C-alpha cells in the first residue's frame, strides 16, 4: 500500500501532533508499506525552526524508511491570531507544490492531518486527479479552539468558517479523530457517521511499565528536585491553550509546603512569561526545564506524584491533550481541568479513580486536586489498565492499518 501523510507537524518534534504523525509513518513503513510525508521543518513547540532545517528552502530526508519532504513556511516568534493564520496559509501554499509533484507516484491513500484545514482543498483536488482515497485525521478542531479561546469573536466570520469547514470535511472518504466527543462534533459538522473512524492517540505502554529506580533518582538530581519532595509535573507545550499561569498561582499557594515541588518541562510561546511571573513571585518551589530526550520520558513521568493536564475552559473537547496517554501508561495520578460534560470529564466519570477532575481556571480547585492526587495510590492501576486495554500503540495502529487497507481496495 502506498500511503502519503500530509501535515504540518512531524518527527523529530517530540510533543503533540508531530510525535504521533512521526510514529505512524515509521510504523507503517516498518510494516512494509511505501510511505511518503509532506510536512514542514520541525519548529514546535519552540516556534523556531530547528537547527539543520530552513524556513525558506525545500528539503528531503529519509527517516525510518519514510521519505520526508519538508516545505518552507513562515514561523512567527510570537504567534498571534493573524500571524498563526499566515503561518498556516504559508505552509498550505508551499506544501501544495510538493503535493502535486506526487501525482505520478499515485498513492493509494492520502492521510491529511489537521491542523491545518488550509491544506484540505488541495488534498481533495489531488486525490481526485490520481484516484487516491482521502482520509482527514483531526487532531485539533482549529476553529473550535480559536473561537473557544476568544481569539476571533466576529459571528459572521465564525459562521463562514464553520460552513467552509463542514463542506471540506464532507469531501473526504473518511474522517478520523482522537476521541468520542470529537467524533460527535464531526457529526454536528455534517459528517456521515458511516464515514467516521475512531483513531485515538496511543502510548508505548510496555515502555512505561518498566522504569529503573536508578534512572528516576538520576533525573531528580539532574532537575534539581529535593530528594524527599513530592513532585507536581507539567510536561509539554507551554502555549495559550493551557492557561498555565494557573500553575504558577498554585505553586505560590503551596509555597509554604516544603514537601511539594513543581517541575515545568517544555517550551512554547508562553514559557518566558511563566518564568518571569515565577521570578517576580520569588518562588523557590518550582523549576523549569527544556524537553528531555525520548529515552528519559519514562523516568520523567515516573518522578511525578501529581501530573497536571491543564486547559482553559472552552477548548477541552476541541483539543484533547496528547500528554495524557503517557501519563495513563505510566500509572500516573493526573489533575485534569475540564468540565464534567467534556471528553475528559466523561473519562473520569466512566473510570472512577483514573484521575482527579477539577473545575477549569480555578486556582483553589487546582490546589485541591493536587493535594488529592498526593493521597492516591501510586502507581495508579486504574490508569495503567485503561492504557493497556484502550491506547496501546500496537492495538491502535494495527486497527488503523486494517481500515486503510480496506478503504484503498474498494470504491465508496
C-alpha positions as a Markdown table, in Angstrom:
| # | Residue | x | y | z |
|---|---|---|---|---|
| 1 | Unk | 0.0 | 0.0 | 0.0 |
| 2 | Unk | 1.2 | 3.5 | -0.9 |
| 3 | Unk | 0.5 | 6.0 | 1.8 |
| 4 | Unk | 1.0 | 9.7 | 1.7 |
| 5 | Unk | 0.9 | 11.5 | 5.0 |
| 6 | Unk | 0.3 | 15.3 | 4.7 |
| 7 | Unk | 0.5 | 17.5 | 7.8 |
| 8 | Unk | 2.4 | 20.5 | 9.2 |
| 9 | Unk | 4.0 | 18.6 | 12.1 |
| 10 | Unk | 6.2 | 15.6 | 12.0 |
| 11 | Unk | 9.1 | 13.9 | 13.8 |
| 12 | Unk | 11.6 | 14.9 | 15.2 |
| 13 | Unk | 9.1 | 17.2 | 17.1 |
| 14 | Unk | 8.8 | 15.5 | 20.5 |
| 15 | Unk | 5.4 | 16.7 | 21.6 |
| 16 | Unk | 1.9 | 16.8 | 20.2 |
| 17 | Unk | 0.9 | 16.0 | 16.7 |
| 18 | Unk | 4.4 | 15.7 | 15.3 |
| 19 | Unk | 5.2 | 12.8 | 17.6 |
| 20 | Unk | 2.2 | 10.8 | 16.6 |
| 21 | Unk | 2.4 | 11.5 | 12.9 |
| 22 | Unk | 6.1 | 10.5 | 13.0 |
| 23 | Unk | 5.4 | 7.3 | 14.9 |
| 24 | Unk | 2.5 | 6.5 | 12.4 |
| 25 | Unk | 4.8 | 7.0 | 9.4 |
| 26 | Unk | 7.6 | 4.9 | 10.8 |
| 27 | Unk | 5.2 | 2.1 | 11.9 |
| 28 | Unk | 3.5 | 1.8 | 8.5 |
| 29 | Unk | 6.9 | 1.8 | 6.8 |
| 30 | Unk | 8.1 | -0.9 | 9.2 |
| 31 | Unk | 5.0 | -3.0 | 8.1 |
| 32 | Unk | 6.3 | -2.9 | 4.5 |
| 33 | Unk | 4.1 | -0.1 | 3.1 |
| 34 | Unk | 5.6 | 2.6 | 0.9 |
| 35 | Unk | 5.2 | 5.8 | 2.9 |
| 36 | Unk | 5.9 | 9.4 | 2.0 |
| 37 | Unk | 5.4 | 12.5 | 4.1 |
| 38 | Unk | 4.8 | 16.1 | 3.2 |
| 39 | Unk | 5.5 | 18.3 | 6.2 |
| 40 | Unk | 7.2 | 21.5 | 7.5 |
| 41 | Unk | 10.6 | 21.7 | 9.1 |
| 42 | Unk | 10.4 | 21.0 | 12.9 |
| 43 | Unk | 9.5 | 24.1 | 14.7 |
| 44 | Unk | 7.1 | 23.2 | 17.5 |
| 45 | Unk | 6.7 | 23.9 | 20.4 |
| 46 | Unk | 9.5 | 26.5 | 20.3 |
| 47 | Unk | 8.1 | 28.4 | 17.4 |
| 48 | Unk | 11.6 | 28.4 | 16.0 |
| 49 | Unk | 12.9 | 26.2 | 13.1 |
| 50 | Unk | 15.2 | 23.6 | 14.5 |
| 51 | Unk | 18.9 | 23.6 | 13.7 |
| 52 | Unk | 19.8 | 21.9 | 10.5 |
| 53 | Unk | 16.5 | 22.9 | 8.8 |
| 54 | Unk | 15.4 | 26.0 | 6.9 |
| 55 | Unk | 12.2 | 28.0 | 6.8 |
| 56 | Unk | 12.8 | 29.2 | 3.3 |
| 57 | Unk | 14.1 | 26.1 | 1.4 |
| 58 | Unk | 12.6 | 22.7 | 0.5 |
| 59 | Unk | 14.4 | 19.7 | 1.9 |
| 60 | Unk | 14.1 | 15.9 | 1.5 |
| 61 | Unk | 15.3 | 13.4 | 4.1 |
| 62 | Unk | 14.7 | 9.8 | 5.0 |
| 63 | Unk | 13.6 | 8.8 | 8.5 |
| 64 | Unk | 13.0 | 5.1 | 9.3 |
| 65 | Unk | 12.4 | 4.2 | 5.7 |
| 66 | Unk | 10.0 | 7.1 | 5.1 |
| 67 | Unk | 10.7 | 9.8 | 2.5 |
| 68 | Unk | 10.1 | 13.1 | 4.3 |
| 69 | Unk | 9.6 | 16.2 | 2.2 |
| 70 | Unk | 10.0 | 19.4 | 4.1 |
| 71 | Unk | 8.3 | 22.6 | 2.8 |
| 72 | Unk | 9.2 | 26.2 | 3.8 |
| 73 | Unk | 6.8 | 28.3 | 5.9 |
| 74 | Unk | 6.5 | 31.4 | 7.9 |
| 75 | Unk | 7.1 | 30.8 | 11.7 |
| 76 | Unk | 6.3 | 33.7 | 13.9 |
| 77 | Unk | 8.4 | 34.2 | 17.0 |
| 78 | Unk | 5.3 | 35.5 | 19.0 |
| 79 | Unk | 2.2 | 33.9 | 17.5 |
| 80 | Unk | -1.0 | 36.0 | 17.3 |
| 81 | Unk | -4.2 | 35.1 | 15.6 |
| 82 | Unk | -3.3 | 36.9 | 12.4 |
| 83 | Unk | 0.3 | 35.5 | 12.5 |
| 84 | Unk | -1.0 | 32.0 | 13.0 |
| 85 | Unk | -3.3 | 32.3 | 10.0 |
| 86 | Unk | -0.4 | 33.5 | 7.8 |
| 87 | Unk | 1.8 | 30.7 | 9.2 |
| 88 | Unk | -0.8 | 28.0 | 8.3 |
| 89 | Unk | -1.5 | 29.6 | 4.9 |
| 90 | Unk | 2.2 | 29.8 | 4.0 |
| 91 | Unk | 2.6 | 26.0 | 4.6 |
| 92 | Unk | -0.6 | 25.2 | 2.6 |
| 93 | Unk | 0.9 | 27.2 | -0.3 |
| 94 | Unk | 4.4 | 25.7 | -0.4 |
| 95 | Unk | 3.3 | 22.2 | 0.5 |
| 96 | Unk | 0.7 | 22.3 | -2.2 |
| 97 | Unk | 3.6 | 22.4 | -4.7 |
| 98 | Unk | 5.1 | 19.3 | -3.2 |
| 99 | Unk | 1.7 | 17.6 | -3.1 |
| 100 | Unk | 1.0 | 17.9 | -6.8 |
| 101 | Unk | 4.6 | 16.7 | -7.6 |
| 102 | Unk | 3.5 | 13.3 | -6.3 |
| 103 | Unk | 0.8 | 12.8 | -9.0 |
| 104 | Unk | 2.9 | 10.3 | -10.9 |
| 105 | Unk | 3.6 | 8.3 | -7.7 |
| 106 | Unk | -0.1 | 7.7 | -7.4 |
| 107 | Unk | -0.6 | 6.9 | -3.7 |
| 108 | Unk | -3.4 | 4.6 | -2.7 |
| 109 | Unk | -4.4 | 6.7 | 0.3 |
| 110 | Unk | -3.7 | 10.3 | 1.4 |
| 111 | Unk | -3.9 | 10.9 | 5.1 |
| 112 | Unk | -4.2 | 14.6 | 5.8 |
| 113 | Unk | -3.6 | 15.5 | 9.5 |
| 114 | Unk | -5.4 | 18.6 | 10.8 |
| 115 | Unk | -4.3 | 21.2 | 11.6 |
| 116 | Unk | -4.2 | 22.7 | 9.1 |
| 117 | Unk | -7.5 | 23.0 | 7.3 |
| 118 | Unk | -5.9 | 25.2 | 4.7 |
| 119 | Unk | -4.5 | 22.1 | 3.1 |
| 120 | Unk | -7.8 | 20.3 | 2.7 |
| 121 | Unk | -8.9 | 21.8 | -0.7 |
| 122 | Unk | -5.6 | 20.7 | -2.3 |
| 123 | Unk | -5.9 | 17.2 | -1.0 |
| 124 | Unk | -9.4 | 16.8 | -2.4 |
| 125 | Unk | -8.2 | 18.0 | -5.8 |
| 126 | Unk | -5.0 | 15.9 | -5.8 |
| 127 | Unk | -6.7 | 12.7 | -4.7 |
| 128 | Unk | -9.4 | 13.2 | -7.4 |
| 129 | Unk | -6.7 | 13.5 | -10.1 |
| 130 | Unk | -4.8 | 10.4 | -9.0 |
| 131 | Unk | -7.8 | 8.4 | -7.8 |
| 132 | Unk | -6.4 | 8.1 | -4.3 |
| 133 | Unk | -8.7 | 7.6 | -1.3 |
| 134 | Unk | -8.6 | 10.5 | 1.1 |
| 135 | Unk | -8.7 | 10.5 | 4.9 |
| 136 | Unk | -8.6 | 13.6 | 7.1 |
| 137 | Unk | -7.4 | 12.9 | 10.6 |
| 138 | Unk | -8.5 | 15.6 | 13.0 |
| 139 | Unk | -6.1 | 16.1 | 15.9 |
| 140 | Unk | -7.4 | 19.6 | 16.7 |
| 141 | Unk | -10.5 | 21.4 | 15.6 |
| 142 | Unk | -8.7 | 24.6 | 14.8 |
| 143 | Unk | -11.8 | 26.8 | 14.5 |
| 144 | Unk | -13.4 | 25.5 | 17.7 |
| 145 | Unk | -10.2 | 26.1 | 19.6 |
| 146 | Unk | -9.8 | 29.6 | 18.2 |
| 147 | Unk | -13.4 | 30.7 | 18.9 |
| 148 | Unk | -13.4 | 28.9 | 22.3 |
| 149 | Unk | -10.4 | 30.9 | 23.4 |
| 150 | Unk | -12.0 | 34.1 | 22.1 |
| 151 | Unk | -9.2 | 34.7 | 19.5 |
| 152 | Unk | -11.8 | 35.7 | 16.9 |
| 153 | Unk | -15.1 | 37.0 | 18.0 |
| 154 | Unk | -16.9 | 38.0 | 14.8 |
| 155 | Unk | -20.0 | 35.9 | 14.5 |
| 156 | Unk | -20.2 | 36.3 | 10.7 |
| 157 | Unk | -16.6 | 35.2 | 10.4 |
| 158 | Unk | -17.4 | 32.3 | 12.7 |
| 159 | Unk | -20.4 | 31.1 | 10.8 |
| 160 | Unk | -18.5 | 31.4 | 7.5 |
| 161 | Unk | -15.5 | 29.5 | 8.9 |
| 162 | Unk | -17.7 | 26.6 | 10.2 |
| 163 | Unk | -19.6 | 26.4 | 6.9 |
| 164 | Unk | -16.4 | 26.1 | 4.9 |
| 165 | Unk | -15.1 | 23.5 | 7.4 |
| 166 | Unk | -18.2 | 21.4 | 7.1 |
| 167 | Unk | -18.1 | 21.5 | 3.3 |
| 168 | Unk | -14.4 | 20.4 | 3.3 |
| 169 | Unk | -14.9 | 17.5 | 5.7 |
| 170 | Unk | -17.7 | 16.1 | 3.6 |
| 171 | Unk | -15.3 | 16.0 | 0.7 |
| 172 | Unk | -13.2 | 13.2 | 2.3 |
| 173 | Unk | -13.8 | 9.4 | 2.1 |
| 174 | Unk | -13.2 | 9.1 | 5.8 |
| 175 | Unk | -12.9 | 11.5 | 8.8 |
| 176 | Unk | -11.0 | 10.1 | 11.7 |
| 177 | Unk | -10.4 | 11.8 | 15.1 |
| 178 | Unk | -9.0 | 11.0 | 18.5 |
| 179 | Unk | -11.9 | 11.0 | 20.9 |
| 180 | Unk | -15.6 | 10.1 | 21.1 |
| 181 | Unk | -16.7 | 13.7 | 21.7 |
| 182 | Unk | -14.6 | 14.9 | 18.7 |
| 183 | Unk | -16.4 | 12.3 | 16.6 |
| 184 | Unk | -19.7 | 13.6 | 17.9 |
| 185 | Unk | -18.6 | 17.1 | 16.9 |
| 186 | Unk | -17.8 | 15.8 | 13.4 |
| 187 | Unk | -21.4 | 14.6 | 13.1 |
| 188 | Unk | -22.5 | 18.1 | 14.2 |
| 189 | Unk | -20.4 | 19.5 | 11.4 |
| 190 | Unk | -22.3 | 17.3 | 8.9 |
| 191 | Unk | -20.1 | 14.2 | 8.6 |
| 192 | Unk | -22.0 | 11.0 | 7.9 |
| 193 | Unk | -21.4 | 8.5 | 10.8 |
| 194 | Unk | -20.6 | 5.8 | 8.2 |
| 195 | Unk | -17.6 | 7.8 | 7.2 |
| 196 | Unk | -16.2 | 8.3 | 10.7 |
| 197 | Unk | -13.2 | 6.5 | 12.2 |
| 198 | Unk | -12.1 | 6.4 | 15.8 |
| 199 | Unk | -8.3 | 6.7 | 15.8 |
| 200 | Unk | -7.1 | 7.7 | 19.3 |
| 201 | Unk | -3.6 | 8.8 | 20.2 |
| 202 | Unk | -1.6 | 6.0 | 21.7 |
| 203 | Unk | 1.2 | 5.1 | 24.1 |
| 204 | Unk | 4.0 | 2.6 | 24.1 |
| 205 | Unk | 2.6 | 1.0 | 27.2 |
| 206 | Unk | 5.4 | -1.6 | 27.6 |
| 207 | Unk | 8.0 | 1.2 | 27.6 |
| 208 | Unk | 6.4 | 2.8 | 30.6 |
| 209 | Unk | 5.8 | -0.4 | 32.6 |
| 210 | Unk | 9.4 | -1.0 | 33.4 |
| 211 | Unk | 11.3 | 2.1 | 34.7 |
| 212 | Unk | 14.6 | 1.7 | 36.6 |
| 213 | Unk | 14.7 | 3.4 | 40.0 |
| 214 | Unk | 18.3 | 4.5 | 39.4 |
| 215 | Unk | 17.1 | 6.4 | 36.3 |
| 216 | Unk | 14.4 | 8.1 | 38.3 |
| 217 | Unk | 16.9 | 9.1 | 41.0 |
| 218 | Unk | 19.4 | 10.4 | 38.5 |
| 219 | Unk | 16.7 | 12.5 | 36.8 |
| 220 | Unk | 15.6 | 14.0 | 40.1 |
| 221 | Unk | 19.2 | 15.1 | 40.7 |
| 222 | Unk | 19.5 | 16.4 | 37.2 |
| 223 | Unk | 16.4 | 18.6 | 37.5 |
| 224 | Unk | 17.3 | 19.8 | 41.0 |
| 225 | Unk | 14.4 | 18.2 | 42.7 |
| 226 | Unk | 14.8 | 17.8 | 46.5 |
| 227 | Unk | 15.3 | 14.1 | 47.4 |
| 228 | Unk | 12.3 | 13.9 | 49.8 |
| 229 | Unk | 9.9 | 16.2 | 47.8 |
| 230 | Unk | 6.7 | 15.1 | 46.2 |
| 231 | Unk | 6.7 | 16.3 | 42.6 |
| 232 | Unk | 3.9 | 18.2 | 40.7 |
| 233 | Unk | 4.8 | 17.8 | 37.0 |
| 234 | Unk | 3.7 | 19.7 | 33.9 |
| 235 | Unk | 5.3 | 18.4 | 30.7 |
| 236 | Unk | 4.5 | 19.6 | 27.2 |
| 237 | Unk | 3.7 | 22.7 | 25.2 |
| 238 | Unk | 3.6 | 26.0 | 27.2 |
| 239 | Unk | 1.2 | 27.9 | 24.9 |
| 240 | Unk | -2.0 | 29.8 | 25.1 |
| 241 | Unk | -4.5 | 26.9 | 25.2 |
| 242 | Unk | -3.4 | 25.7 | 28.6 |
| 243 | Unk | -3.7 | 28.8 | 30.8 |
| 244 | Unk | -0.6 | 27.8 | 32.7 |
| 245 | Unk | -0.4 | 31.0 | 34.8 |
| 246 | Unk | -2.8 | 29.0 | 37.0 |
| 247 | Unk | 0.1 | 26.5 | 37.8 |
| 248 | Unk | 2.3 | 29.4 | 38.9 |
| 249 | Unk | -0.5 | 30.6 | 41.1 |
| 250 | Unk | -0.9 | 27.1 | 42.6 |
| 251 | Unk | 2.8 | 26.9 | 43.2 |
| 252 | Unk | 2.6 | 30.2 | 45.1 |
| 253 | Unk | -0.4 | 29.0 | 47.2 |
| 254 | Unk | 1.6 | 25.8 | 48.1 |
| 255 | Unk | 5.0 | 27.6 | 48.6 |
| 256 | Unk | 4.8 | 27.1 | 52.4 |
| 257 | Unk | 4.7 | 23.3 | 51.9 |
| 258 | Unk | 8.3 | 22.4 | 51.5 |
| 259 | Unk | 7.4 | 18.8 | 50.7 |
| 260 | Unk | 5.8 | 19.8 | 47.4 |
| 261 | Unk | 7.9 | 20.8 | 44.4 |
| 262 | Unk | 6.8 | 21.9 | 40.9 |
| 263 | Unk | 8.6 | 20.9 | 37.7 |
| 264 | Unk | 7.7 | 22.5 | 34.4 |
| 265 | Unk | 9.2 | 20.8 | 31.4 |
| 266 | Unk | 8.8 | 22.0 | 27.8 |
| 267 | Unk | 8.9 | 25.0 | 25.5 |
| 268 | Unk | 6.3 | 27.2 | 23.8 |
| 269 | Unk | 5.2 | 30.8 | 23.2 |
| 270 | Unk | 4.2 | 31.3 | 26.9 |
| 271 | Unk | 7.2 | 29.9 | 28.7 |
| 272 | Unk | 9.1 | 33.2 | 29.0 |
| 273 | Unk | 6.1 | 34.8 | 30.6 |
| 274 | Unk | 5.7 | 32.0 | 33.0 |
| 275 | Unk | 9.3 | 32.1 | 34.1 |
| 276 | Unk | 9.1 | 35.9 | 34.5 |
| 277 | Unk | 6.0 | 35.5 | 36.7 |
| 278 | Unk | 7.7 | 32.8 | 38.8 |
| 279 | Unk | 10.7 | 35.1 | 39.3 |
| 280 | Unk | 8.5 | 38.1 | 40.2 |
| 281 | Unk | 6.9 | 36.0 | 42.9 |
| 282 | Unk | 10.3 | 34.7 | 44.0 |
| 283 | Unk | 9.1 | 31.1 | 44.0 |
| 284 | Unk | 11.7 | 28.6 | 45.3 |
| 285 | Unk | 9.5 | 25.5 | 44.8 |
| 286 | Unk | 9.5 | 25.4 | 41.0 |
| 287 | Unk | 12.0 | 24.7 | 38.3 |
| 288 | Unk | 11.8 | 25.0 | 34.5 |
| 289 | Unk | 13.4 | 22.6 | 32.1 |
| 290 | Unk | 13.6 | 22.1 | 28.3 |
| 291 | Unk | 12.1 | 19.0 | 26.8 |
| 292 | Unk | 14.1 | 15.8 | 27.6 |
| 293 | Unk | 15.2 | 13.1 | 25.2 |
| 294 | Unk | 12.5 | 10.5 | 24.5 |
| 295 | Unk | 14.6 | 7.8 | 26.3 |
| 296 | Unk | 14.3 | 9.9 | 29.5 |
| 297 | Unk | 10.5 | 10.3 | 29.2 |
| 298 | Unk | 9.5 | 7.2 | 31.3 |
| 299 | Unk | 11.7 | 8.3 | 34.1 |
| 300 | Unk | 10.4 | 11.9 | 33.9 |
| 301 | Unk | 6.8 | 10.7 | 34.2 |
| 302 | Unk | 7.7 | 8.3 | 37.0 |
| 303 | Unk | 9.1 | 11.0 | 39.2 |
| 304 | Unk | 5.7 | 12.8 | 39.5 |
| 305 | Unk | 3.2 | 12.3 | 42.3 |
| 306 | Unk | 0.8 | 14.6 | 40.6 |
| 307 | Unk | 0.6 | 15.2 | 36.8 |
| 308 | Unk | -1.1 | 18.4 | 35.5 |
| 309 | Unk | -3.4 | 18.3 | 32.5 |
| 310 | Unk | -4.4 | 22.0 | 32.4 |
| 311 | Unk | -6.5 | 23.7 | 29.8 |
| 312 | Unk | -8.7 | 26.7 | 29.6 |
| 313 | Unk | -12.4 | 26.4 | 29.6 |
| 314 | Unk | -13.8 | 26.2 | 26.1 |
| 315 | Unk | -11.2 | 24.0 | 24.4 |
| 316 | Unk | -11.3 | 20.7 | 26.3 |
| 317 | Unk | -13.3 | 19.0 | 23.6 |
| 318 | Unk | -11.7 | 20.8 | 20.6 |
| 319 | Unk | -8.2 | 19.8 | 21.7 |
| 320 | Unk | -7.5 | 16.5 | 23.5 |
| 321 | Unk | -4.2 | 16.8 | 25.3 |
| 322 | Unk | -1.8 | 14.1 | 23.9 |
| 323 | Unk | 0.3 | 14.1 | 27.1 |
| 324 | Unk | -2.5 | 12.2 | 28.9 |
| 325 | Unk | -1.8 | 8.9 | 27.0 |
| 326 | Unk | 1.7 | 8.5 | 28.5 |
| 327 | Unk | 0.5 | 9.7 | 32.0 |
| 328 | Unk | -2.0 | 6.9 | 32.0 |
| 329 | Unk | 0.5 | 4.4 | 30.6 |
| 330 | Unk | 2.9 | 5.1 | 33.5 |
| 331 | Unk | 0.1 | 4.8 | 36.0 |
| 332 | Unk | 0.3 | 8.4 | 36.9 |
| 333 | Unk | -2.1 | 10.4 | 39.1 |
| 334 | Unk | -3.4 | 13.3 | 37.0 |
| 335 | Unk | -5.2 | 16.5 | 37.8 |
| 336 | Unk | -7.4 | 17.3 | 34.8 |
| 337 | Unk | -9.0 | 20.7 | 34.4 |
| 338 | Unk | -12.2 | 20.2 | 32.4 |
| 339 | Unk | -16.0 | 20.4 | 32.8 |
| 340 | Unk | -17.9 | 17.2 | 33.5 |
| 341 | Unk | -19.6 | 17.1 | 30.1 |
| 342 | Unk | -16.4 | 17.1 | 28.1 |
| 343 | Unk | -14.5 | 14.1 | 26.9 |
| 344 | Unk | -12.0 | 14.3 | 29.8 |
| 345 | Unk | -14.9 | 14.7 | 32.2 |
| 346 | Unk | -16.7 | 11.7 | 30.9 |
| 347 | Unk | -13.5 | 9.6 | 31.1 |
| 348 | Unk | -13.2 | 10.4 | 34.8 |
| 349 | Unk | -16.9 | 9.6 | 35.3 |
| 350 | Unk | -16.7 | 6.2 | 33.4 |
| 351 | Unk | -13.5 | 5.1 | 35.2 |
| 352 | Unk | -13.7 | 6.4 | 38.8 |
| 353 | Unk | -10.2 | 6.8 | 40.3 |
| 354 | Unk | -8.5 | 7.2 | 36.9 |
| 355 | Unk | -7.7 | 10.9 | 37.7 |
| 356 | Unk | -8.9 | 14.0 | 39.6 |
| 357 | Unk | -11.3 | 16.2 | 37.6 |
| 358 | Unk | -11.4 | 19.8 | 38.7 |
| 359 | Unk | -13.0 | 23.0 | 37.6 |
| 360 | Unk | -11.0 | 24.8 | 34.9 |
| 361 | Unk | -9.4 | 28.2 | 35.5 |
| 362 | Unk | -9.7 | 28.0 | 39.3 |
| 363 | Unk | -6.6 | 28.2 | 41.5 |
| 364 | Unk | -8.5 | 26.8 | 44.5 |
| 365 | Unk | -9.7 | 23.8 | 42.5 |
| 366 | Unk | -6.3 | 23.1 | 41.1 |
| 367 | Unk | -4.6 | 23.2 | 44.5 |
| 368 | Unk | -7.3 | 20.9 | 45.9 |
| 369 | Unk | -6.8 | 18.5 | 43.0 |
| 370 | Unk | -3.0 | 18.4 | 43.5 |
| 371 | Unk | -3.4 | 17.6 | 47.2 |
| 372 | Unk | -5.9 | 14.9 | 46.4 |
| 373 | Unk | -3.6 | 13.2 | 44.0 |
| 374 | Unk | -0.9 | 13.1 | 46.7 |
| 375 | Unk | -3.3 | 10.7 | 48.6 |
| 376 | Unk | -4.0 | 8.4 | 45.7 |
| 377 | Unk | -2.3 | 5.0 | 45.2 |
| 378 | Unk | 0.9 | 5.4 | 43.1 |
| 379 | Unk | 1.1 | 3.8 | 40.6 |
| 380 | Unk | -2.5 | 4.2 | 39.7 |
| 381 | Unk | -3.5 | 0.8 | 38.4 |
| 382 | Unk | -6.8 | 2.0 | 37.1 |
| 383 | Unk | -4.9 | 4.4 | 34.8 |
| 384 | Unk | -2.3 | 1.8 | 33.6 |
| 385 | Unk | -5.0 | -0.8 | 33.0 |
| 386 | Unk | -7.0 | 1.6 | 30.9 |
| 387 | Unk | -3.9 | 2.5 | 28.8 |
| 388 | Unk | -3.1 | -1.2 | 28.2 |
| 389 | Unk | -6.6 | -2.0 | 27.1 |
| 390 | Unk | -7.5 | 1.1 | 25.1 |
| 391 | Unk | -4.5 | 3.0 | 23.9 |
| 392 | Unk | -1.7 | 0.5 | 23.4 |
| 393 | Unk | 0.2 | 1.6 | 20.2 |
| 394 | Unk | 0.2 | -1.8 | 18.6 |
| 395 | Unk | -3.5 | -2.3 | 19.0 |
| 396 | Unk | -4.4 | 1.2 | 17.8 |
| 397 | Unk | -2.1 | 1.2 | 14.8 |
| 398 | Unk | -3.0 | -2.3 | 13.7 |
| 399 | Unk | -6.7 | -1.3 | 13.6 |
| 400 | Unk | -5.9 | 1.8 | 11.6 |
| 401 | Unk | -3.8 | -0.1 | 9.1 |
| 402 | Unk | -6.6 | -2.6 | 8.6 |
| 403 | Unk | -9.1 | 0.3 | 7.9 |
| 404 | Unk | -6.7 | 1.9 | 5.4 |
| 405 | Unk | -6.2 | -1.4 | 3.5 |
| 406 | Unk | -9.9 | -2.0 | 3.3 |
| 407 | Unk | -10.6 | 1.6 | 2.1 |
| 408 | Unk | -7.8 | 1.5 | -0.5 |
| 409 | Unk | -9.3 | -1.7 | -2.1 |
| 410 | Unk | -12.9 | -0.6 | -2.6 |
| 411 | Unk | -14.9 | 2.2 | -4.0 |
| 412 | Unk | -17.0 | 4.4 | -1.7 |
